[in-house]
């Protein structure tokens, strides 16, 4: 048995032709949909990058206990479990957060790994010579970060030197070398189409438009203050990068054909989350409620056991389902505390695996959906307290917790999934505060753009019931209920 996961970062389902987009050039995603099952109700779990990847390894929600961080000592890692059970695992990636303190041990769970450098200010090229920069539109990021990103770009003007082509080339090399071997799992993971939208000219040429403004290919994580012309230009820049992703996805589909891999190779094409490009008057993610543009993701699966192609699935699935699905494919036992579900029968016959699913960012809204309704529960206090991190790996994105954060550490009692380990209990440093947005309820069937929040006590109570049950199953910290103004459930 063999398996390939092709993962993109910030892949926007609303810019893909299988999901109804008619203006972005994605013919290879159309080819993919014809060869796989397309999921119409795939949702994120924990946001953003590394929280999502912890879910990909563990099949468990991350966000109720932890923000951005590495795998914990008590975590069960899907690639590592495969490796321990005789399945060779290999990662090729340009996702530079793997090489920072906050993601430092994900790649080491594979049998082997390769990386490509240069994405989004990755501290890669050392060039101290004076450099002329363009005038950026509304980009308040650290000048050192912007400088590093611009330096990196100068060393990859040719397409083949850019991180995404390098990543797919490494994936192709693995497949050509090992296609006739058995028992392997390959992850091809590219940071694209994550911003900034740096693409070769041939992909920009697919979207001719008039734009004479300042340099603009990296949106701020904030409310939209730019002109309609600038917003449209950014959408075209994002579309160009989606088309580049489509092109390199086509290389994998071609290899599946050429190397006769469809007969025995599981293929999963997925993402960690979407992205706002001016919808709801917002850019980006994590600083606003998790609207459908961010939380509702594309997902495609080919399972050679059922051979199901060119069909759609309406069952509600999530990121946490990928780890148990891959483990099951290889016949490896699924760990006791896995929350995700095996999607074998869902792929074959649209058999549901859950009534509802949680999603969110640590210490922000806690969200729940049943596929039709989305309920976003906000904190009841303006200070968003009480809120804590539970970890034995105290790091943020790029650095360990600072001394001040660690001077008032407590030891928490073990959670159900920590194998008897007591964790550090540390006051949360939040990325955002959901309090000003309030609690929101949407009906995606009648209001797919989420423009008209509902006020319906019956539906809200139903969604609260789903939320309480799922939080209880996740062994959520008690203070999460207090923070959200929810009763602690007493469930059998």
C-alpha positions as CSV (number, residue, x, y, z in Angstrom):
1,X,0.0,0.0,0.0
2,X,1.1,3.5,-0.8
3,X,-0.2,7.0,0.1
4,X,0.4,10.6,-1.1
5,X,-0.8,13.7,0.7
6,X,-0.5,16.9,-1.3
7,X,-1.1,19.8,1.1
8,X,-1.4,23.5,0.2
9,X,-1.4,26.3,2.7
10,X,-4.4,28.8,2.6
11,X,-5.9,27.1,-0.5
12,X,-9.2,28.9,-1.1
13,X,-12.1,26.7,-2.1
14,X,-13.9,29.6,-3.6
15,X,-11.1,30.0,-6.2
16,X,-11.3,26.4,-7.5
17,X,-13.4,25.3,-10.4
18,X,-14.7,22.1,-8.7
19,X,-16.3,24.4,-6.1
20,X,-18.0,26.7,-8.7
21,X,-15.3,29.3,-9.4
22,X,-15.5,30.3,-13.1
23,X,-12.8,33.0,-13.3
24,X,-9.7,31.4,-11.7
25,X,-7.7,29.1,-14.1
26,X,-7.6,25.7,-12.2
27,X,-8.0,23.0,-14.9
28,X,-5.9,20.5,-12.9
29,X,-8.1,20.7,-9.9
30,X,-10.9,19.9,-12.3
31,X,-9.0,16.9,-13.5
32,X,-8.4,16.0,-9.8
33,X,-12.2,16.1,-9.1
34,X,-12.8,13.8,-12.0
35,X,-10.4,11.2,-10.5
36,X,-11.4,11.5,-6.8
37,X,-14.2,12.2,-4.4
38,X,-14.8,15.9,-3.7
39,X,-16.0,16.9,-0.2
40,X,-18.5,19.7,0.0
41,X,-18.5,20.0,3.8
42,X,-14.9,19.8,4.9
43,X,-14.0,22.1,7.8
44,X,-10.9,23.2,9.7
45,X,-10.4,22.2,13.3
46,X,-7.6,24.2,14.9
47,X,-6.1,27.4,13.4
48,X,-3.7,28.4,11.9
49,X,-0.6,26.6,10.5
50,X,1.0,24.5,13.3
51,X,-2.2,23.9,15.3
52,X,-3.6,22.4,12.1
53,X,-0.5,20.3,11.6
54,X,-0.7,19.0,15.1
55,X,-4.2,17.8,14.2
56,X,-2.9,16.2,11.0
57,X,-0.4,14.2,13.2
58,X,-2.6,13.4,16.2
59,X,-6.2,13.4,14.9
60,X,-7.2,15.5,17.9
61,X,-8.4,19.1,18.3
62,X,-5.6,21.4,19.5
63,X,-7.2,24.8,20.0
64,X,-9.0,24.3,23.3
65,X,-5.8,23.5,25.2
66,X,-3.0,25.0,23.2
67,X,-2.1,27.7,20.7
68,X,0.8,27.5,18.2
69,X,3.4,25.0,19.2
70,X,5.3,21.8,18.6
71,X,4.1,18.2,19.1
72,X,3.9,17.4,22.8
73,X,5.7,14.4,24.4
74,X,2.4,12.6,24.9
75,X,1.1,13.1,21.3
76,X,0.6,10.2,18.9
77,X,2.1,11.3,15.5
78,X,0.6,9.6,12.5
79,X,3.8,9.6,10.4
80,X,5.7,8.3,13.4
81,X,3.2,5.5,14.0
82,X,3.5,4.5,10.4
83,X,7.3,4.5,10.6
84,X,7.1,2.3,13.7
85,X,4.9,-0.2,11.9
86,X,7.1,-0.7,8.8
87,X,5.8,2.1,6.5
88,X,8.4,4.4,5.2
89,X,7.4,8.1,5.6
90,X,8.9,11.0,3.7
91,X,8.2,14.8,3.8
92,X,9.1,17.3,1.2
93,X,8.1,20.9,2.1
94,X,8.9,24.6,1.8
95,X,6.7,25.4,4.8
96,X,9.3,27.3,6.7
97,X,7.5,27.2,10.1
98,X,8.7,23.6,10.4
99,X,12.2,24.9,11.0
100,X,11.3,27.4,13.8
101,X,11.0,26.7,17.5
102,X,7.2,26.6,17.3
103,X,7.2,23.8,14.8
104,X,10.5,22.1,15.6
105,X,9.6,18.5,15.9
106,X,7.0,17.7,13.2
107,X,9.4,16.9,10.4
108,X,11.5,14.6,12.6
109,X,8.6,12.2,13.0
110,X,9.1,11.1,9.4
111,X,11.6,8.5,8.2
112,X,13.3,11.2,6.1
113,X,12.6,14.8,5.0
114,X,13.7,17.5,2.5
115,X,13.1,21.2,2.5
116,X,13.1,24.1,0.1
117,X,13.8,27.6,1.4
118,X,12.7,31.1,0.8
119,X,9.0,31.6,1.6
120,X,7.6,34.7,3.3
121,X,10.6,36.2,5.0
122,X,12.3,32.8,5.8
123,X,15.7,33.8,7.2
124,X,17.5,32.2,4.2
125,X,19.8,34.4,2.1
126,X,22.4,36.6,3.7
127,X,22.8,39.7,1.5
128,X,23.9,42.8,3.4
129,X,24.3,45.0,0.4
130,X,22.1,48.1,0.0
131,X,18.8,47.1,-1.6
132,X,16.1,49.3,-3.2
133,X,12.6,48.4,-2.1
134,X,9.3,49.3,-3.7
135,X,6.7,51.4,-1.9
136,X,4.4,48.8,-0.3
137,X,0.7,49.4,0.1
138,X,-0.3,49.3,3.8
139,X,2.2,46.7,5.0
140,X,2.9,47.3,8.7
141,X,5.1,44.2,9.2
142,X,8.5,44.4,10.8
143,X,10.9,46.0,8.3
144,X,13.5,43.3,8.9
145,X,11.0,40.7,7.8
146,X,10.0,42.6,4.7
147,X,13.7,43.1,3.9
148,X,14.4,39.4,4.2
149,X,11.5,38.5,2.0
150,X,12.6,41.0,-0.6
151,X,16.2,39.7,-0.5
152,X,14.9,36.1,-0.9
153,X,12.9,37.0,-4.0
154,X,16.1,38.3,-5.7
155,X,17.5,34.8,-5.5
156,X,14.6,33.1,-7.1
157,X,13.6,35.1,-10.1
158,X,13.6,32.0,-12.3
159,X,10.6,29.8,-11.7
160,X,12.6,26.6,-11.1
161,X,14.4,28.3,-8.2
162,X,11.2,29.2,-6.3
163,X,10.2,27.1,-3.3
164,X,7.0,25.5,-4.7
165,X,8.6,24.1,-7.9
166,X,11.5,22.8,-5.8
167,X,9.1,21.1,-3.4
168,X,7.2,19.4,-6.2
169,X,10.5,18.4,-7.9
170,X,11.6,16.7,-4.7
171,X,8.2,14.9,-4.6
172,X,8.6,13.8,-8.2
173,X,12.1,12.4,-7.5
174,X,10.7,10.4,-4.6
175,X,7.9,9.0,-6.7
176,X,10.2,8.1,-9.7
177,X,12.6,6.4,-7.3
178,X,10.1,4.5,-5.2
179,X,6.9,4.0,-7.3
180,X,7.6,0.3,-7.7
181,X,8.3,-0.2,-3.9
182,X,5.7,-0.9,-1.3
183,X,4.6,0.5,2.1
184,X,5.4,4.2,1.9
185,X,3.7,7.5,2.7
186,X,4.8,10.7,0.9
187,X,3.7,14.2,2.1
188,X,4.2,17.0,-0.5
189,X,3.5,20.2,1.3
190,X,3.9,23.7,-0.1
191,X,3.4,27.0,1.6
192,X,1.7,28.3,-1.5
193,X,-0.9,29.9,-2.1
194,X,-0.1,31.5,1.3
195,X,0.7,35.2,0.9
196,X,2.8,37.0,-0.2
197,X,1.6,36.3,-3.7
198,X,5.0,36.0,-5.5
199,X,4.5,34.3,-8.8
200,X,6.2,34.0,-12.2
201,X,4.9,36.3,-14.8
202,X,3.2,33.6,-16.9
203,X,0.7,33.0,-14.1
204,X,0.1,36.7,-13.7
205,X,-0.6,37.0,-17.4
206,X,-3.6,34.8,-17.0
207,X,-5.3,37.8,-15.2
208,X,-4.6,40.9,-17.3
209,X,-5.9,44.0,-15.6
210,X,-5.0,47.7,-15.3
211,X,-3.2,48.6,-12.0
212,X,-0.9,51.6,-11.6
213,X,-0.7,51.7,-7.8
214,X,2.0,51.0,-5.3
215,X,3.4,47.5,-4.9
216,X,0.7,45.3,-3.4
217,X,0.9,41.5,-3.2
218,X,0.9,41.0,0.6
219,X,-2.4,41.9,2.4
220,X,-2.4,43.0,6.0
221,X,-4.2,41.0,8.7
222,X,-6.8,43.8,9.3
223,X,-9.9,45.5,8.1
224,X,-9.9,46.5,4.4
225,X,-8.9,50.1,4.0
226,X,-7.6,49.9,0.5
227,X,-9.4,51.1,-2.6
228,X,-11.6,48.8,-4.7
229,X,-8.9,48.9,-7.4
230,X,-6.3,47.7,-4.9
231,X,-8.6,45.0,-3.6
232,X,-9.3,43.6,-7.1
233,X,-5.6,43.7,-7.9
234,X,-4.9,41.6,-4.7
235,X,-7.5,39.1,-5.8
236,X,-5.8,38.7,-9.2
237,X,-2.4,38.3,-7.5
238,X,-3.9,35.5,-5.3
239,X,-5.5,33.9,-8.4
240,X,-2.2,33.8,-10.1
241,X,-0.7,31.9,-7.2
242,X,-3.7,29.5,-7.1
243,X,-3.1,28.9,-10.8
244,X,0.6,28.1,-10.1
245,X,-0.5,25.6,-7.5
246,X,-2.9,24.1,-10.0
247,X,0.0,23.7,-12.5
248,X,2.2,21.8,-10.1
249,X,-0.7,19.7,-8.9
250,X,-1.1,18.7,-12.5
251,X,2.5,17.3,-12.4
252,X,1.4,14.9,-9.6
253,X,-1.7,13.8,-11.5
254,X,0.5,13.2,-14.6
255,X,2.9,11.0,-12.5
256,X,0.0,9.1,-11.0
257,X,-0.9,8.2,-14.7
258,X,2.6,7.6,-15.9
259,X,3.7,5.4,-12.9
260,X,0.4,3.6,-12.7
261,X,-0.1,4.7,-9.1
262,X,-3.9,4.9,-9.1
263,X,-4.2,1.1,-8.7
264,X,-2.8,1.0,-5.2
265,X,-2.1,4.5,-3.9
266,X,-4.3,6.6,-1.6
267,X,-4.2,10.3,-2.7
268,X,-5.4,13.1,-0.5
269,X,-5.3,16.8,-1.6
270,X,-6.0,19.2,1.2
271,X,-5.2,22.5,3.0
272,X,-5.1,23.9,6.5
273,X,-7.5,26.8,6.0
274,X,-8.8,29.4,3.6
275,X,-8.3,33.1,3.4
276,X,-10.3,36.3,3.3
277,X,-9.7,38.6,0.2
278,X,-11.9,41.5,1.2
279,X,-15.0,39.5,2.0
280,X,-16.8,40.8,5.1
281,X,-14.4,43.8,4.7
282,X,-11.5,41.8,6.1
283,X,-8.2,40.6,4.9
284,X,-6.6,37.3,5.9
285,X,-7.5,35.2,9.0
286,X,-7.4,34.8,12.8
287,X,-8.1,38.5,13.6
288,X,-11.8,38.2,12.9
289,X,-14.5,35.5,13.2
290,X,-13.8,32.3,11.3
291,X,-16.2,33.0,8.4
292,X,-16.8,30.3,5.8
293,X,-14.1,31.7,3.5
294,X,-11.5,30.6,6.1
295,X,-13.1,27.6,7.9
296,X,-14.7,25.8,4.9
297,X,-12.0,24.0,3.1
298,X,-11.4,22.0,-0.2
299,X,-10.7,18.3,0.2
300,X,-10.2,15.6,-2.4
301,X,-9.6,11.9,-1.8
302,X,-8.9,8.9,-4.0
303,X,-9.1,5.5,-2.3
304,X,-8.1,2.6,-4.5
305,X,-10.0,0.2,-2.3
306,X,-13.4,1.6,-3.4
307,X,-12.3,3.1,-6.7
308,X,-14.9,5.9,-6.4
309,X,-14.3,8.7,-8.9
310,X,-16.0,11.9,-10.0
311,X,-18.5,12.0,-7.1
312,X,-19.3,14.5,-4.4
313,X,-19.7,13.9,-0.7
314,X,-22.0,15.9,1.7
315,X,-20.9,14.4,5.0
316,X,-19.2,16.7,7.4
317,X,-15.5,16.0,7.7
318,X,-12.6,17.8,9.4
319,X,-8.8,18.0,9.5
320,X,-8.7,15.6,12.4
321,X,-10.0,12.8,10.2
322,X,-7.0,12.6,7.9
323,X,-4.6,10.9,10.4
324,X,-7.0,8.0,11.3
325,X,-7.9,7.6,7.6
326,X,-4.2,7.2,6.6
327,X,-3.5,4.9,9.6
328,X,-6.5,2.7,8.7
329,X,-5.4,2.5,5.0
330,X,-2.1,0.9,6.2
331,X,-3.8,-1.3,8.8
332,X,-2.1,0.5,11.7
333,X,-4.0,0.7,15.0
334,X,-5.6,4.0,15.7
335,X,-4.6,5.5,19.1
336,X,-7.3,5.5,21.9
337,X,-7.6,9.2,22.2
338,X,-8.0,10.0,18.5
339,X,-11.0,12.2,17.9
340,X,-11.0,12.0,14.1
341,X,-12.9,9.4,12.1
342,X,-11.8,7.0,9.4
343,X,-13.2,8.3,6.0
344,X,-13.0,5.0,4.1
345,X,-16.8,4.4,4.1
346,X,-17.5,8.2,3.6
347,X,-15.4,8.1,0.4
348,X,-17.0,4.9,-0.8
349,X,-20.7,5.7,0.0
350,X,-21.0,9.1,1.8
351,X,-21.5,7.4,5.2
352,X,-21.6,10.2,7.9
353,X,-18.9,10.2,10.6
354,X,-20.2,13.0,12.9
355,X,-23.2,15.2,13.7
356,X,-21.1,18.3,14.3
357,X,-17.5,19.5,14.5
358,X,-15.7,22.1,16.5
359,X,-13.2,24.6,15.1
360,X,-11.4,27.7,16.2
361,X,-8.3,29.5,17.4
362,X,-7.0,29.3,21.0
363,X,-8.7,31.8,23.3
364,X,-10.9,33.2,20.5
365,X,-14.4,32.1,19.4
366,X,-15.2,28.5,19.9
367,X,-17.1,27.5,16.8
368,X,-19.3,24.5,16.0
369,X,-21.0,23.5,12.7
370,X,-23.3,20.7,11.7
371,X,-22.8,21.5,8.0
372,X,-25.8,23.8,7.8
373,X,-25.6,26.1,10.9
374,X,-22.4,27.7,12.2
375,X,-22.4,28.9,15.8
376,X,-19.6,31.2,17.0
377,X,-19.5,31.5,20.8
378,X,-17.7,34.6,22.1
379,X,-16.2,35.1,25.5
380,X,-18.6,36.8,28.0
381,X,-15.9,39.1,29.5
382,X,-14.0,41.9,27.7
383,X,-10.7,40.7,29.2
384,X,-11.3,37.2,27.6
385,X,-10.4,35.5,30.9
386,X,-9.8,33.0,32.3
387,X,-7.6,31.4,29.7
388,X,-4.5,29.2,29.9
389,X,-2.1,27.2,27.7
390,X,-1.4,23.6,28.6
391,X,2.0,22.4,27.4
392,X,5.3,20.7,28.0
393,X,6.8,22.5,25.0
394,X,6.5,26.2,25.9
395,X,7.1,27.9,22.5
396,X,5.3,30.4,20.4
397,X,5.7,30.7,16.6
398,X,9.3,31.7,16.4
399,X,10.6,31.6,20.0
400,X,10.2,30.0,23.3
401,X,7.9,31.6,25.9
402,X,9.6,34.5,27.5
403,X,10.8,34.6,31.1
404,X,7.9,36.8,32.2
405,X,5.4,34.2,30.9
406,X,7.1,31.4,32.8
407,X,7.4,33.1,36.2
408,X,3.9,32.2,37.3
409,X,3.6,28.7,35.9
410,X,1.4,26.2,37.6
411,X,1.2,22.4,37.1
412,X,-2.1,21.2,35.8
413,X,-3.6,17.8,36.6
414,X,-3.4,15.3,33.7
415,X,-5.9,15.5,30.9
416,X,-7.4,12.2,29.5
417,X,-5.0,12.3,26.6
418,X,-1.8,13.3,28.3
419,X,-0.9,9.8,29.5
420,X,-0.7,10.7,33.1
421,X,1.6,13.7,32.4
422,X,0.9,16.9,34.3
423,X,1.4,19.9,32.0
424,X,2.5,23.5,32.5
425,X,-0.5,25.8,32.9
426,X,0.5,29.2,31.6
427,X,-1.6,32.4,31.1
428,X,-2.6,32.8,27.5
429,X,-1.1,35.4,25.2
430,X,-4.0,35.9,22.7
431,X,-3.7,36.8,19.0
432,X,-7.1,38.4,19.0
433,X,-10.1,39.0,21.2
434,X,-13.5,37.7,20.0
435,X,-15.4,39.7,22.6
436,X,-16.1,42.8,20.4
437,X,-17.6,40.6,17.7
438,X,-20.0,38.9,20.0
439,X,-21.7,35.5,19.6
440,X,-22.9,34.8,16.1
441,X,-25.2,32.2,14.5
442,X,-25.5,31.7,10.7
443,X,-27.6,29.5,8.5
444,X,-25.4,28.6,5.5
445,X,-28.4,27.2,3.5
446,X,-30.3,30.5,3.5
447,X,-27.3,32.9,4.0
448,X,-24.2,31.3,2.5
449,X,-22.3,34.6,2.6
450,X,-22.9,34.9,6.3
451,X,-24.3,38.4,6.1
452,X,-27.4,38.1,8.3
453,X,-26.8,36.6,11.8
454,X,-29.7,34.6,13.2
455,X,-31.5,35.2,16.5
456,X,-33.2,31.9,17.0
457,X,-33.1,30.4,20.5
458,X,-34.1,26.9,19.5
459,X,-31.3,26.6,16.9
460,X,-28.8,28.2,19.3
461,X,-29.7,25.8,22.0
462,X,-29.2,22.9,19.5
463,X,-25.8,24.2,18.5
464,X,-24.8,24.8,22.2
465,X,-25.7,21.1,22.8
466,X,-23.3,20.0,20.1
467,X,-20.6,22.3,21.4
468,X,-20.9,21.1,25.0
469,X,-20.8,17.4,24.0
470,X,-17.7,17.9,21.8
471,X,-15.9,20.0,24.4
472,X,-16.6,17.3,26.9
473,X,-15.3,14.6,24.6
474,X,-12.1,16.7,24.1
475,X,-11.7,17.0,27.8
476,X,-11.7,20.8,27.5
477,X,-10.3,22.8,30.4
478,X,-12.9,23.8,32.9
479,X,-12.1,27.5,32.5
480,X,-13.1,27.3,28.8
481,X,-16.8,26.9,29.9
482,X,-16.4,29.9,32.3
483,X,-14.8,32.0,29.6
484,X,-17.6,31.3,27.2
485,X,-20.4,31.5,29.8
486,X,-21.4,27.9,29.3
487,X,-22.4,25.3,31.9
488,X,-20.0,22.5,32.6
489,X,-21.7,19.5,31.0
490,X,-22.6,16.4,33.1
491,X,-22.6,13.7,30.5
492,X,-22.5,9.9,30.8
